[in-house]
């Protein structure tokens, strides 16, 4: 590293990370919004993992769910629409000592930021990305989203949406993400498991979390909500091999309502590690020459 | 007759233009000559055109070598080396009266004996094939020509061979052997009654001199400034900077990322800046257009980044391999909202190093984006100058991860923002949020009308403080008088040379070059008030109201009706003659 970074500090007992210490502004979400549960479960997982407080970074783009960093008392950055992943890539690659969490919605992730999702995933940048998918643009008050089903009536599709929606699981599988899971904001235990496994994965981990917008798409996820008469079916990992990409695509064939759980998980070198290896190999060749002398030699070659 | 039989004709300056196709390697021999000039205490400036196709297409490389100050690549060539009939036809007009034309007699069939030009036909191709052997065809004829030029100009053969060997030494042994066979054949070629030349000795200063192009000096300057991270997307003429950073930064423990697009590139760079690093992104005009939303964010969130725009001809895809200065307004105002940022422009290749250092210092000090406006001409031309002293110009990268005091706020209204990057502990227990929404001092969203006015003022104050610290540029030539020629960026040399020539016409002329474009340094009006006419020379369009982009800004800022424009948009660097004639027209009241 060009700059000396302190090694991960040991958490002192009085610094134990609690929900209280992690709580910031009261969320601006509407009463009944699925995102409250996501926030609460994220607090709980962080309490369990006990990372040093100052090493946690929350990143978001634009959207209702992207207000997340304001509700977390951690280092945070609220960026522009769709570009949270490249910003988080810059943090992750340049600061291997911090834990990077990205939050956003379906518009941020699959529409305006779709290209970035593909590339951050294929590069296997070390970070965890939670997509709170509500099938609608909520912050701008009910326009069609890339995951809105055909026939969904919105202000931009008054007679019903005609465009085929994205299949998030297939999209993520094709992108090359190394951890892909699907969960539901009304299933807090399941959500907790998925978040924890995603965070502990060494690589680009992404969780799609169905999170209902009670204002603009109430009932969107009733078919997977048991107390609304639906069925919540978890992926049976004794039957589904999470390293089998073809099986994962098969599992993703019908997501209405589909299954919930880990679709895919493999180990592949992260971009963080590959870049670090290049640094280490290159520096082994230059053999202890000071940085200033390195540049001096480069200038001397121009004489 | 072999070289050296005659006493060579002494020269102070010479302009040699090589005209061929882009795959003939004329860029490399031009580069060798430029480097040789730098090593023999001579001044040099080069100029090249390359087609924006992958292979093929006409291309030139012009070298201006001199023992005195060389400020431009030369209006006219003293010697033209023509590889093909089309090269000859296109460039004979660029040769001065009585100049020398060396041409490949196997390719150029029709010559025009005019204006006392001396024509010497030499079978470059055939002689190269004969020297190197049939299997290589005509590859190596550039080296044959280099040998020829070395003999004609009595260049330091030993030093030149050293430079060539170092370049080819990295490749297969046979490559160097063939190159030297061709070189020797050219050096020994009997050129008939052509006189021989020799440059006067340059004044060797203290210390070493280096020869390189603007993009390489920007790269070196960024590293010296402490840049270790960033990201970019390839685009001409910016790419060679990102290629160098990608290859070089790992040696310094850093990472340069090739991003999926321009928006990702600036976003990754902002991520590195948020993480506490000094980071750089860059592009040409089209890429800057794409980055604009994130640059507005950088002003709002107060993140320090360096952004380089190597300008080319616009609008749209425009002229990718030509030069223009038409992105000035974009650099200063090209984002939504009032988003203050600093804009600098290097005046020559040497200055690329120092402007990068200054950009780094300003970005950190004011925690804001700093845009460097270079251009295609600077990016590719080679100049010789004093090697920068790294004992003086070196910034060790540093991240401040100290525990912040109880009263720390990311956006204090009474001070310039200095962020606490991730990893910094907060005594107050309250962690900062960096925000693109209008925010309060803690970074939390605020829709308060009063807060927006106050925060806008806080961000504006950076420009006011920067203007106060920028040095007032020095006027070259007459300190008061008939006309002040004002320029910015790569036109520095030609403007200075023009200002030196105009007094011959009886005018009192000064030249002023701006390196700090936004904000402008305080006190420029005191200089402007000392001249009858102020002519702003720039490579952009007159626009609807008859003024170029910088002239428009200066007129708005100083309300001085004496400020006029001399603009052009042919995609080529200014010639001395164009500036002299243009300024004379203004003086005659016809401008």
Interface residues (C-beta under 8 A of the other chain):
Chain A: X1 X2 X3 X5 X6 X21 X24 X25 X53 X54 X55 X56 X57 X69 X70 X73 X74 X75 X76 X77 X78 X79 X80 X83 X86 X87 X88 X89 X90 X91 X92 X93 X94 X95 X97 X98 X115 X116 X118 X119 X275 X278 X279 X282 X283 X286 X291 X292 X294 X295 X296 X298 X299 X300 X302 X303
Chain B: X35 X38 X39 X208 X209 X210 X211 X212 X216 X220 X223 X224 X228 X229 X231 X248 X250 X251 X252 X253 X254 X255 X257 X259 X260 X261 X263 X264 X265 X267 X268 X269 X270 X271 X272 X273 X274 X275 X276 X277 X279 X293 X294 X297 X301 X387 X388 X390 X394 X396 X397 X398 X399 X401 X420 X421 X422 X423 X424 X425 X426 X429 X430 X431 X432 X433 X434 X435 X436 X437 X444 X445
